[in-house]
Amino acid sequence: MPVLPDLAQIQTEGFNRFVHERLLEELENFPKIEDTDKEVEFRSISRQYQLTQPSVEGRDAAYQCITYSSDPYVPVQLTRNKDRVVQEEDVRLGSIPWMNSKGTFIINGIARALVSQILRSPGIYYNRELDQKGISTYTSTVISDWGGRFKSEIDRKDKIWVRISKKKKISILILLLAMGLGEKDISQNVRYPKIFSNMLKKQGEAIKSSEDATAELYKHLYSATDADISFSESIFKELQKRFFQHRFELGRIGRRNLNIKLTLDVPEMEHFLLPQDILAAADHSIEISYGMGNLDDIDHLKNRRVRSVADSPQEQLKLSLNRLENSIRQNISRAVRRKRAITPRGLVTPAPVIATSKEFFMSNPLSQFLDQINPLSEMAHKRRLSSVGPGGLTRRTASFQARDIHFSHYGRICPIETSEGMNAGLISSLAIQAEVNNSGSLQSSYLKISESSEKERLIDLSPAEDDYCRIAIENSLISQWRTREKEPIPVRYQQEFLSVIWEQVDFRSIHPLHYFSVGASLIPFIEHNDANCALTGSTMQRQAVPLVNPERCSVGTGLESQVASDSGSVVVSEREGQIKYIDGNSIELLSIDELPNNDVVLCITSNRLRIYERSNSNTCINQKSTVLVGELSKRGEVIADGAAIARGELAPGRNILIAYMPWEGYNFEDAVLISERLIYEDISTSFHIERHEVEVRVTTQGPERVTKQIPQLDGHILRHLDDNGLVESGSWVEAGDVLVGKLTPQEGTDSSRAPEGRSLQAIFGIQLVNARESCLKVPVGGRGRVIDVRWVYPEDDTSNDSEVIHIYILQKRKIQVGDKIAGRHGNKGIVSKILPRKDMPYLQDGTSVDMILSPLGVPSRMNVGQIFECLLGLAGEFSETHYRIVPFDERYEREASRKLVFSELCRASASTYNPWLFEPDHPGKSRLIDGRTGDPFLQPITTGKAYMMKLIHQVDDKIHARSSGPYALVTQQPLKGRSRRGGQRVGEMEVWASEGFGVSYTLQEMLTVKSDHIQARYSVLSAIMTGKSVDKPNTVPESFRLLVRELRCMGLNLEHNFILEEDLERQSKNI
């Protein structure tokens, strides 16, 4: 398996590019600021800026709920022009969130990831569109990097029009004249002057002066209704400032694309649209209209760019510096007007930069809550590409072409891993060999073909470059290609698949997983699965919770170790040395450093371990040492495993002995039966850490108090509180127990005060304090062990009026009925029954099966890879072998996977003297024995070792019941949802089913008392409290009243009539 690039480099390299290049670029663009009378001049010396080290480590910032950030300091000069006095000081511009070593940001203690966005690259694009009459017209669209869009078109009458920012079209001649060109300049700078002049004559435009064109363009852009607007210097300056220099800023990338497309020689430092750009664009439009050019494919990756971690913070910094410029300008004007003393630090306030960065990281759709279920989910989240977001597509309007797989995606965007539902095709993932270059283009690495394999070297190709190269697909052996020179080889060339001889091949792919994402590359035998199941399998791997005892997979693809090391979840030795000391919190490494003068120095490096930390997904992050004291460690060696990692490899599940067979209908529709061994031996047990918080404020009635003395509550639920009113660390708490005792003061009234209180106030003048309890309690399903109690002081609270208390509770969850489990091939299911070991089927050597899956889940879903995996895992279990199989092994020979699996089964059968492992009559199957009867089953059954994972969708987080709870204020019906203590809706079908069973009283309760019958609800409550019988209600529910009112709106009057028994008189009653 070749060594792949760092899988997290799209985040780390992007942020390094921002710090070392983009930050300085924006600081250098900060203008010189003067007041209106030019008495004071403010200038920044950008090249001497400094960034401070973050005050705390990233893990401590997460624990203290603060932002992991760095402060930029820039030297500034303040000059008074009257007396030429120059003041120079280092001022703090604000704070910039800093990326930690794992490639994530810590904002207010929460780990967040910046998702890369794929957008249209700035430049010019040619297309053919249909007008209102269905006639095709040729258009060119200039997409700017900062501003609007510029569109020109040649209609069916050969007239050239310009449309600016979706406004009404205007003649191109008016725009060119307004930009300062004359008739002679236009004719001298176009490539086809005769054609161009003929088009203008057809347009019927009289050649106007530059002044008239400027006035007309101004009226067009700003929708001026005054017909008497004439040219003035102010109008010209406003157009130059607000339109030409701000509306169409191409940027460095846009200028480069424009120069390449139109063969211009404009310097790349010229970021704005020029008249010669418009003339060259018109020339190219004429060529295309005459069939001399090609239209652009907007979905091709050469016409798209990636807004990476380097670009998004740069745009926010640019915005914040603009706000800072306005703030400094206002401060200077105010100080000069009031004749106050001015200092550089007094002019610069860090609030604009801090507020802008906080607004971006907390509210921008590209700054997302990091998916921290396991290391793979973190890695996949950092390598995600999004087409939605600011300036991108929308879920509702995105076309099928924008969602579809494009030919240029090969080796850059994974064709399998994407979101499901509305985001399908809009949220994708980078291929493992893809990188983002400095221009924002997605490039992929290939091997340059040479006469000898030793001289082959890696070349990075952009999407525009590999269109003209013949790239061999990695589906056959290179050695076969070299020996069989005349045999045709499949290659990619100009969006087609061809067959050429070896001498015509330019590049070749590095390995078969070249075009897959990280998640899809971890699925063994993926070539035997349907693409939808491969998508489900890659998604399920990201949802697997770390287990207490993780285990390496018996059958893998070879990428497991690199994913584990690049995720940052393991501790890697930074230098070569000897392990000196190990405890539960750190590992100390003794190493030897050589100084420049050849002296030798002994150094001790301490590596802190993460112990029972909570992730964003409430899973447990815990690191364990994998080395012993006295062992030698090399540089880059894994010395401590993290969550879901075993022996330096990604391990989100366990190798489970499974059987594909029906069992009493309990595995109907993908349901799964498991053995009780998974519970008793903690095979599928996981740790989860819940954080509960309560805020202690200063209210208008006084400060809230944290205390153990809560007179309103029973002493039993207060048993775990210490003298300060906080739960003791190490306590085992149940649902309803108090974690933090808190009293909130409230204003008392005479009606709510007890008689003895009023007497004490009248006699002794004592004012009683009336407080209600607002304690933090353990929610339903939150039982566990308290592992930490912490006071947190918010960063933004300068008045110290609030404090937050965090309580961390550790839960040990064993697998149970209702939990979701899955394999790596999309074979997911819910645990339906847990059987004793004695009742489970067992192999011929007496080993009982741990899990029973439905065999019907294989042929219909066409994920045969799970069969190969489980059979090869069974062979590895008996031969004590771990297999790392690179997918697409059919390049060796036909049916290579089946031959490999059967040969390994045969070898394991012979080496362990178990002939039942491989029976030639039914290879891959064996006779199982029923644990209940001791009789063998009638048919041989497929049995093997499969890698199964326990997913985050657990029944403890979803099961819910309601006896009483809150009601909606508007409808007076119960709320919905587990978090709101809501109820289950009883709809039409549920009513029909209840009627079919004849449960009239239960149905009457559901539709009245338990729903929106307000008066009956109060009467039932009163009857229950007093012990009386529940009377029949005299009114109707609110929903029935609504039905009656709607019928009356339709002209149907519904009345309630009843007849008295005495005189048979009919009386009516309002509803």
N, C-alpha and C positions, 0 to 999 in steps of 0.2 A: 504494500500500500504506500503510495508516495506521500511525502510530507505536504500537508496542506497549509495555506497561509493561516495566520491567526484569525479565528472565527469572530473575534470581537473587535477586529481592527477598524471596521467601519465606524465604530463609536470612538475609539481611542485616537485613531489617526485624524478623524474629522475634528475632534476637539483640540488636538495639538495644532492642526492647521489654523484653527480659529485663534488660538492663543499667540502663535508665533507670526502669523501673517495678517489675518483679517482684523484682529484687534488694532494692530499698528496702522493698518490701512484706514480704518475709520477714524482713529485719533488724528492722523495726518490730514484728514479732510475737514477737521474741525476749523471753522473760519476764524479770522481775526475779527474781534468785536470792538466797535467804537460807539460812542454816543453821538447824538445828532450834531453837536458842535465840535466833535473830534477833539475834545479836551482829554479824554481818557481812552487808552488803548489796552485791550486785553488780548494776550497771545499765549498759546500753549506750546511747550517744547515737547512734542509727542514722542520723539525717538528716545527720550530719556525716561520713559515711563517705567514703573516698577509694579510688580504684583506681589503682595504679601502671601506668606504661607497661611493656610487655613488655621484658625485658632485651635481647633480640635480635630481628632481623627474622624473619618467617615462613620465608623461604627458608633463612636461616642455621640456624634451629631444625631444619629438615628435614635439613640437611647434617650438623649436629652430633648428630643423633639425640636431641634433647631436646624438651620440651613447650613449646609457644608459649602462655604463660599470663601472667595478671596477678594481683597480690596485693592483696586488699582489706584496708584498714586502718580500724578503727572505734575512735573514742574511747570509753573505758569509765571508769566511776566505781566505786571501791571505798570503801565507807563503813563505819567502825567506830562502831556505835551508842553504845558506852560513852562514848568521848571525842569523838565527832562529827568524827573526822579523815577527810577525803575525799582520796583519791588519784585522780588522773586521768591516764591514759596512752593513747597510740594503740597498739593491739595488732594484730598480724597474724593474721587468721582462717585463712589457708591460701593456696591458689592456685586460680584459676578458669581453665580452658582458654579461650583467647581466639580469636575468629574472625578470620581474616586477610581481606584485601581480596577474595579470590576466594570467600568464603563457606564455607570449610572450616576444620577444626581440625587442628593438628599435635600429635599425641600420640606421644611418644618417637620423633620424627622421621618419623612415618608420617601421611600425609594421610588424614583420616577425615571423613565426612559424617554429619550427623544427619538421618535420614529422618523425615518427618512421618508420624504415625499417625492414622488415622481411626477414631474410637470412637463408641459410643453417648453422646449428650450427657446429662449429669446432668439429671434432671427426673422427671416422672411420665408413664407410658405405659399406655394402656388397650388390652386385647386380649381376644379370645374364645378359650377353650381347651376341649378336651374332657376330661372326667374319665374315670375308669376304666370307667364304663358307657357311654361314648360320648355323654354329654349335655353340651351346651355350657354353660360358666360364664364370667362376665365377671370379669376380673382387672385390677387396677391395680398397676403395679410402679414403685416409687420407686428410681431409680438414683442413688447418691451419688457425689460427686466423690472422697471419701476415706473408705472404709469399706465396709460391706456393702450389701445390698439389702433393701428393705421391700416386701412383697407382700400385697395384700388381695384377697379374692375373695367373690363372692356366688354361692353354690351353687344347685342346683336347688330347694332348699327355702327359698330367700330368707333364708339365714343369712349373716351377715357374719363372715368369718374373717380373721385376720392371720397371715402367715408371715414370720418374721424370719430372714434369712440362711440360708434353706433348711432351717430347723428345722421341727418339727411345728407345725401351725397352732394358734392360740389365739384366743379371743374378742377382738373389737375393744374390748369394754367393759372387759376387764381391762387392756388397754394404756392406754386413756384414763384410767381411774381411777389407774393407777400413775403417769401423767404429771401428776397433780394436779387433774384435772377432777372435778366432782361431777355428780350426776344433773341438777341444775338447769342447770349450765353446758353440759352436752351438749345438752339440749333447747332452750336459748336460742341456741345457735350453729350449729345445723344448719338447712339450708334446708327439709327435709321432716321435721319432728319426728314427725308421726304415722306416716309410713312407717318412719322409723328406729326408733321405739319398738316398732312391730309386729314388725319384723325381730328386735329384741332379745328380745321375748317369745317368738317362735318358737324362738329359740335356747335358751330355757329357763334363762337365766342369772339367778340372783338378784342383786339389786343389792348389791354388797359395798362395804365401806369401802375407802378408799385404801390403808390399811395392809395389808389382806388381799390386795388386788390386787398390791401391790408385792412381797410375799413369794411369791405365785404366779408372777409374772413372773420373779422371780429364779430360782425352781426350774426354770422352763421354759427360760430362756436358758442357764444353766450346768449343766443336767442334774443338779440336786441330788436325791439319793435320800432324803435325810432328810425324812420326812413332818412332823416337828415344827418345821420352820423357821417362825419367826414374824417379824413386822416388827421391825426395829431401825434405829437411825439409821445404823449402819455399812452395812447393806444398801442403804438409800436413797442414801447418798453414793456407794457403789460403782456403783449403777445410773446415777446422774447423771454420774459421771466416766467410767466405762468404756463405757457404752452410749449414753446420749442425746447426749453431747458428743463422742464419738469415733467411734462406729460409723456415724453418719449425718451426715457433714459434706457439705452440698450444694455449698458453694462459691458464688462469685459468679454463675457461669453457671447452676448448678442452681437457685439461688434465683430468678433472673430467669425461667427457664423455668417454674418452678412457679407464680410469680405470674401469668404470662400464661395458662397453661393453666387454672388454677382461679380466675382473676379475684380474686386476693388483693392486699392492700395492705401487705405486709410489707416493711420496709426491706431493701435488698439487702445491707446489712452483716450481717444475721442469716443466718449460714451453716448453722445446724443445723435439724433437723426439729422443728417445733412441733406442739402438739396441734391448733391450728386448721388446720394443713396436713392432718392425718389426717381431721378432720371434713369439710373441703372435698373431699378425695379420696373420702370415702365418699358425699357428696352427688352428686358427678359419676358415681360408679359406679351409684348408684340411677337417675340420669337415663339413663345408657346402657342399663341393664337394662330400662327402660321405653321405649326407642327414641327418646330425646330428645337423643342425642349421637352423635358419630362416633368410631369406633375409629381408632387411630393406625397409620400405616404406618411400621414401624421402619426400613425400608430407605430412606425418604425422607431426603434430606440435611439437611432442617430438624431432624431428630431425631438428627443426628450432629454431632460436632465434631472438629476437627483438633488433635491434640496436636503443636504445632509446636516450633520451636527455642526459643521463649520458655517453653514449658511444661515440657519434659523437664528442662532444667537447674534450673528452679524447684523441681520435685519433689525432685530430688537435693539441692538446697541446703537445702530444708526438712528432709530426712532427716539431712543432715550437721549442721545446727544443733541438732536434737534430740539427736544424739550429743554435740555440743559442750556442750550444757546439762547433760547427765548427767555429763560429764567435769568441768565446772567445779564442779558440786554436790559431787562426790566430793572434789575437791581442797580445796574450802572446809571440808568436814566433817573431812577428815584434818588440815588445818592447824590448825583450831580445837581439835581433840581433842589434838593434840600441842603446842599452844601455840607455833606457829612464826610467824615474820613472813610476812605475805602481801603480794604485789604483784600488780597486774593482769596483768602479763606472765607472772608465774609461774603464774597460774591458767589462762590460755588457752594451749592447745597447738594448733597448726595441723594436727595429725595427722588428726583426724576429717574435716575438710573435704577435705584432700588425698586421703585414702584413699577417701572416698566418690566424689569426682569421678573418680579413677583407675579405681575399680571400675565406674562407669557407662560411661565412654568405652571401656574395654577389654573389657567383657563383655556389655553390654546389646545386645540384637538390633537396636535402633534406631540404635546407633552402628556404622556400617559402614565397612569398608575402601573408600576412594574409588575408583571406577572411573575410571581415568585413561588409558584407551587413546587417546582423542582429546578435543578440547573438547566435542563433542556428548555423549559418554558422561558427562563430568563434569556438564554442565548437566542431562541427563536424570536423573542420580542425585540431584541436589539437589532436583529437582521431583517426586520419587517419593512416592507415597502407599501406606502399608502398612496392611492390616487385621489383620495378625498382630503378635504381640509381647505385652508385658506388658499384661494387661487386655483383649486383643483376641481375635480368633478364632484357631482352630488349623486347620492344613492338612487334618487328617483329619476334623474334625467340622463344617467350614463347609458350609452348605447351598448348594443351587443358587441360591436366591433371594438369598443374600448375595453370590454371585459375579456374578450377572446384571447387565446394564445397566439402570439405573433411569431413569425419565423425568426426574427432578431432576438427573441428571448432565449434562444439556445445558449446554454452555458452562463446565463446571466440571471434569469428569473426562473424559479422552479415552476414547471408546468403542472405540478400536482398540488402542492400545499397552498391553499388559499382559504379565505373565510367562506362560510356557508350562508345562504340566505341573501339578503339585500346587498351584502358586501362581496358577493362572489365575483372574482376577477378584479375587484378594486383594491383589495388587501392581498398582497402576495408576499413572497419570501425570496430572499437572495439565494442564488445557487452557491455552492460551497467554494467555487473557484472565482466568484465574481468580486470585483473591487470597484470603488468609486474613485476616479482620478480627481485632479485638482480642478478640472473644468466641470465637474458634476456629471461626467459621462460614465456609464456602466461599461467596464472593460472586463475581459476574461483572458485567462492565461492559456496559451497553447505551446506545443513543442514545435520548433522549427525543424523541418525535415532536413537531415544531413545524410551523407553517405554512410557514416558510422554512428551508431547509437550513442557513443561517448561524446560526440560533438554536438548533440542536440541541446538546444538551450531554450529556456522559457522566454516567450514573447507575449507581451500584453497587447491585445487587439481591441480597438474600439468597435462599436457597431458599424460605423461607416467603413472601417478598414477590412473587416472579415467578409464583407459582401463580395469583394473581388479576389478572395483567396479560396483555394480548394482545400477544405479541411476534412481530413479523414475522421470517420466516426469510430469511436472505440467499441466496436462490436466484433472484432476479429483480432487474432494475434498478430503482433507486429512482425514476429519472426516468420510467420507464414507469408506476409506481404513481401518481405525482403527476398525470400527464396523463390517465390512464384512471381516473377516480375511481370508476366503477361496476364496474370489473373486480374480481372476487374475488381476495383476497390470502391466501396460506397463512400462518397464524399458529399459535402454541402458546398454549393456554389450558386451565388446570386438567387437565393431564396428557392432553390430547387435541390433535389437529391439526384446525383449523377453517379455513374460508374466509370472510373478512369483507371489507367495503369499507374504503377507506383511512381514512375518518374514525373508524373504530372501533379503529384500531391505536394502542397506547400506546407501545410501544418497538420498536426494531428492532436486529438484530444489527449488529456493526460491520463484519465482513468474513466471507467464506466459511470461513476457517480458525478461526472463533470457538471451535468445539468440539473442535479437534484439539490434540494435544500437540506439543511442539517437534519430535520426531523424525518424526511423521507429517506435519507441516506442511512438511517439506523435500522431500517426494516430489512431483515434478511429475506432472500428469495422474492424481492419486490417485483421482479419481472413476471412472476406467476400470479400476480394479483390484478384484479380489476382496478382501474385508476381511482374510482370512487372509494373503494376499500382502502387503497393506499393513503388517500386523503384522510379518511377516518382514522386509520392507524397512526398517522403522524400527529393528528389532533389529540388522540387518546394518550399518546406518550407525554404530551405536554400537561395533561391533567392528572398524571399519576402522583400520588402523595408519597413522600419519603417514608420508608418503613423503618421499624426499630432495628431489624437485622437485615440489611440489604444483602443481595447476592448477585455476583456477576452472572450475566447471561451465558448459557452453554453455547448458544449459537448467536453470533453477532456478525457485524460487517467490518469491524476493524477501526471504526471511528469513535468508539466509546471512550477510549483514553484521551483523545484530543479534545472531545467535547467537554470532558470533565476538567481537564487542565485549563482550557481557554475560558471556561465559565467563571473562573475565580473562586469556585467553591472549595478548592483544595488548597493546602499549604504546600508550597514548593520551596525547596532549598535554594537560597539565592547564591550560595557559594559551596565549595567543596570543603568538607570537614568531618568532625566526629560528634556524634550526639553525646552531650555531656549531662543533660538533665531533662527529665520529662515529668510533668504532673498534669492535672486535669485542665490547667489554664494556659500552659505555655510549653514550648520546646526550645531548649537552649542548644546552640550549635557552636562548637569550638573549631575555629579555623585559623589558618596561618596567612598573614598578609606580608608581602615583601615590599619594603619601602624603596624609593629611588636610589638610596645610598647602599642598597643590598642588605640593610638590616631587616630582621625578621621580628614581627609583632604578632602576639597571640590575641585574637579577637573572639569575643563571645557574642553571638547574635541570638536574640530572643524573638521567637515567633509566637504571638498571641493566638490562642484558639477561640473560636466562637462557641460558647457553651449555652445551649438552650435559649437561643434567640428566636424571637417571633418574626415571621416573614409577613409580607403584605397579604398573603393568602391564609394566614393563621396556621401555617405548617411550622414544624420545629426545625431550626437550623442548628446542628450540633456537629462539631468536628472531633474526630478521634485520631490519636496517634497511630501510625502504622509502622513505626521503627522502635527499636529498643536502645537503652543506654549502652554506649560503647560501639554501636554500629557506625560504619563509615557511610557518609552520604555524599553523593555527587551533586554537582550543580544542575538544577532543573528536575531533580528527583522529588516525587511526591512523598512527603513525610507525615501528612495527616489527611485523612479522608473527610469529606463533608457529607451533607445530607444527600441521600440517594446516590452515594458513590461507594464502591467497594474495591479496594486494592487499586485505586487510581483509575477505575473505569466507571462510566455511568451505569448505575444499577437502580432503576426505578421500580423494580419488581422482584419476583422470586421464580425459580424454576419449579414448576408444579407438575406432578404426574396426573395427566388428564386422560379421559376416555371419551370417545365420540359414540354415544349410545343414548337411546331414549330410556327414561326411568320413571315409570308410573305417571307420566304426564307432567312431572315437576320441572322439566326443562323445555316446556312448550314455549314457543315464541322467544327464543334466545335466553330463557331463564337458565340459571346455573345452580347445580347442586354442589355443595362442598362438604368436606369431611370436618369433623370437630377437631381434627389434628391441627388445622390452621388456626384454631382459637387457643387451644391449650399450649401449643408450642410457640405461640406468638409469631407465626409465619407471616401473617398479614395484619400485624398490629402496627399502628402508627401513633405518633405523638402530635398533638395539636395544642397551640397556645392561644388563648383568647385574652384580649386586653379589654378591660372595663375601666371607664374613666368617669370621673365626676368633677365638676367645677365648683370651687368655693369662691363666692363673690361677695362684694359689699353692696347690699341693696339699699334702697331708700329708707327702709325701716331699721337698718343696721347691718352689721356683718353677719354672715352665716357662720355657724360654729360647728366644728368637728369634735364630737364628744361621744363618749360611751353611754351617757345618761340620756336615754330616749324613753320618756315616760309612756309614749303612745304604743310601744311595741313590747312584745313578750320577751322575757329574759333569755329564752332558749335560742332564739335566732340572733341574739347578740353575744353568744357565748365565745365567739372567736375574736372579739375586739379586744385590743389592749387598752391601756389607760388613756391613750390619746384618741381613741375612737377609730383606729385603723385595724384591719384584720392582720393577724400575726402571720408572718411568712412561714410556710410549712403546714398550715392548717388545711384539713380536708373539709371543703364546704359543699353543701347541698343546695338545691334550688330553693330560693326564698331566704337564705341566710344573708345577714347584713355584712357587707364588705367595708363600708365606710358609714359611720354614724354621723348624720348631719341634721342640724336644726336650722330652719329658715324663719327669721322673724316676720311676723305679719301684724297688721294693725288690728287691734281688738275692738269690737263694738259691744254696746250694752246688751244687745239681743243675743250675742253669741257668748257672753261671759256668764259664768255660773253665779248663782246667788251669793255663795260665800265670797266670791271675788269682789262682787259689788259691795258687800258689807265691809270687807277689809279696806277697800278704797274709800268708802264713806267715813269709816271710823278713824283709821290711821293714816289715810292719805297715801297708801301704798299703791303704786301703779304696777299691775301685774304684766309680765311680758308674755305675750301670746305668740307661740312658735309652732309651726307645723313640721312634722318630720319629712325630710326629703332624702332619705338614706339611699345609698347605692346597694342594691340587692343582687343576688345571683339570679340570672334569668332562668326560665325553664330550659332544661337540657344543658345547663352550664356547670354542672357539678365537676369538681376536680380538685387539684392540689395547688394552693397558692405558692408561687415560686418567687414572686418579687412584689414589693410595694414601693412606689416612688412618687415623690413630689416633683412636679414639673412647673416651671415658671415660663409663661409664653414670652417669645422674643418681642412681640409687638406691644406688649403691655408695659408702658413706661410708668404708669401710675401705681403699679403693684396692687391693683384692686381685685385681681383674680389669681387664683392658683388652681392647678389641675392635679388630681391624684390619679395615678395609673395603678391598676391592680392586674397582675398577670396570673392567669390560672392555666395550669398544665392538665390536659386531658389525655388519657391513654385509651384509645379506641380500638377494640378488637373488631374483627369483621363480623357482621351480623346480617340477618335477613333484611333485605332492602338496600344493601350497599351495592355499588356498581363496580364491576371488574371488567377488564378488557385485556386482549392481547395486542400484539403489534401489527396485526393485519386487519384491523377493523372489526374483529370478533368480540363484541361487547355484550354484556348481559347483566341482569340483576340476580342477586342471590335469592333463591326462592325457598330453599330448605337446607338445613344443616343436619347431616346424618351422623350417627355414631360410626366409629371406625369399623366396628364389627359388621355393620350392615352395608358398607361400601363394597363394590366389586374389588377383587384382588387378583394380582398376577399369579402366574404358576409357581413363582418362588415365594409366594405369601405376602408380597408387598401390596398394601391396599391403595386404591386410587384415591387421590386427594380432591379431584374435581371432575364432574361429569358435564360435558357440553352436548348440545344438540347437533346431530350430524346433518340436519337439514340446513344449517347455517353456512355450509360450505358450497354446495353446488349452485344454489340460487344466487349467491353473492360473488361467486367466481374468485374467491381468495384462496387458491390452492396452496399458497406459500405457507400457510399455517400447518398444513399436513407435512410438508418437507421439514419445517422447523421442529415439530414435535417428534418426528421419527429420528431425525439427526440428533436431537437432544437426548432421546432415549439411548442411542448408541454411545453418545458421549458420557452419559451417566454411568454405564457399565464399564466403559473403557477408560474412565477418568480423564476425559479429553475435552478441551474447549475448542470450538471451531470458530474461525473468523472467515466467513465466505463473502467475497466481493460479489455483488449482484451481477446479473447478466453473464453467468458462467457458460451460457450456450456458445460463446465464442470459442470454447475449447472443442466442443463436439456437440452433436445433437443429443438432446435429453441428458445433458451432463448432470443436472441437479438430481434427477431420478437415479442415475447410475451411481452418483456419489453417495446418496442416502442409503441405497440398498447395499453397496459395497461396505460401507461403514457398519451397517447392521450385521452383515455377514461376518465381518471381522470381529465385532464385539461378541457375537454369538459363539464364534470359535474360540476366542481368547478366554471367555468366562464360562465355557461349557454350559451355556443356556441355549439349547436348540430352539426353544420357542421364540427367541428374539427375531429370528429370520426363518420363516417357513416358506419354502419355494412354492407351495400350493397357493398360499395367499400372502405374498410378501407385504410387509408393513402392518400386518394384522396378527393378532394372537388370540388364543382362547382365554377369556376371562371367566372367573368363577364368582357366582352370586354369593355375597357374604351372608345373606339371610337364609339360604337353603343349602349352600355348599355344592350346588350343582353347577356345571359349566353352562354358559349361555349357548343357545342354539347356533349362532353365527359367530365367526371370528370378528373381533372389534379392533379398530384402530386405537392404539394406545401409545403415548409418548410423553416426553418432557417438554412443556411449552412455557415460555416466559410470560407470566400473567402479572398484571398490575392492578392495584387497588386505586380507584379514581377519587377525585375530590368530591364527587357527588355522593354524599353519604346520608344515610337515613336519619342520623341524629340531627342534621342540619335542616331536614325537610319535614319530618313528621310533626304534626300539629293538631291540636284539638281545642275546641272552645266551648266552655260552658256559659260564660258571661264575658262581656267585654264592651268596648266602645261602640257607639253608633254614629253614623254620619249626621251632621247637623241639618243638611238639606232634606235628604230622603228619610232620615230616621231609621235607616236599615243598617245592619251590621257591616263593619268595614271588611275588606278582604286583605289577605296576606298574613304571613306568619309574623312578620315584624310588627304589625299593628294589632296583633291578637285578634285577627279577623275570623270570620266564619266561612263556611262553604256555601256557595250559591245553590239553591234548589230551583232548577229551571223546569221547562215544560216536560222534558223527557223524564226527569226525576219524579215529577208529579204523576205522570202516567204510570211509571213503574210502581210507585207507592199505591196508586189506586188499584193496580192489578193484584197487589198482595192484600188489599183490603185494610190497610193500616190507617183508618180514617182519623183517629184521635191524634196519632203522631203527625199526620199530614196537616191537620187543623192547627196544631201547635207550631209547626214549621212556617206556615203561611200567615200566622197572626201574631201570637205572643212572641215568638222568637224572631219575628221580622219587624214590621213597622206598625203594629197595633199599639199605639202609645198608651191609651187608657187601660187596656187589658194588661199591658206589661206592668204598670204600677200596681194594679189590683192583685195580680199574681204575686208580686213581691211582697205586698202587704199581707196576703193570705199565708205565704210561707213563713214570714216572720212571726205572725200571731198564732200559727198552727190551725187556722180555719181552713175550710174547704174552699176551693176555687169556684167562684160563681161564673155563670154564663155571661159573656160580655154583651153589653147593650148597644155597642157601636161597631163600626166596621173598620178594617185596616185602612191606612192612608193610600196604599196602592189601589184598593178597590174604589176609594173616593176619586182617585185620578182617572180610573177607567170610566166612571160615571160622568165626570166632567168632559172627557174626550168624546163620549157618546152624545152628550148634550151639544157639544160644538158641531157635531154632524147632524143635529136636528132630531136625535132620538132621546126621548125623556124616559128615564128609568126611575120608577117610584117603588116604595116599599109599603104594601098594603097588608093589613091583617084584619080578621073578622072576630068580633067579640062573641063568646059562646052564649051570653045571656039573651041579647036581643038581636043577634045576627047583624049587628050594625058594622059596616065597613069603615075603617079609619086608616088614614095614610100617615106616613112618618117620613120626615126629610132624611135623606142619606147624607 
